Structures are given as C-alpha cells and as structure tokens.
C-alpha cells in the first residue's frame, strides 16, 4: 500500500473520540486495526514485565537498607568501643574521656568519650 493512502487518524480517534467511534473506525480501517494490534501486544508485554521490574526495585531497596543498617551498626560499635582499651582477652579497662581514641583524632566527644553527632 502506498504511504499516501495510509490512515494516520489512529491517535486522534484513540484520544479524542468515544470508545464506540474508535471501535467503528477500527472495523473499517485496516491500517489502524494493525496499529491497534501492535499496541495491544506491547501493552501485554508491559503487563508481563511489570511484576519482575517491581520485584527488582524492591530487592535494590532492601539491599540499600541492609547496607545502611550495617554502616550504622559499625559506627555505633566503633564509637562505643573507642572508650575502652583492651589489655588482654579477658579484661579491659575504661579509659578517661581525655585520652580516648576519638578525642586523639580531634573529633568532638561527649562527657562519656563517645563521638558527638
């Protein structure tokens, strides 16, 4: 079929006409009917892929939350450990606030020797 004779009213009927007029046009126009079949196939593919895509997004979000939780636990553990000096595996001694590792690094500390945020 020649390009000059092809119908280009599919989008106009789809957007601006009611459903009955649109369906009547599809019955009478083979060009628009073919275009409509292609769009229906694409729509089905999108519906098929959507759950997989959403599941991947949930996994990424859960992974990010896990990473943030690990960083938070590490930082809390590090800041609470900084006030102690271990002398052997069975005993430890609490250091003074002034000689804690955090204050030696020049970071702000509270009265307990913990990192002040």
Order of alpha helices (4+ residues) and beta strands (2+ residues): alpha-alpha-alpha-beta-beta-alpha
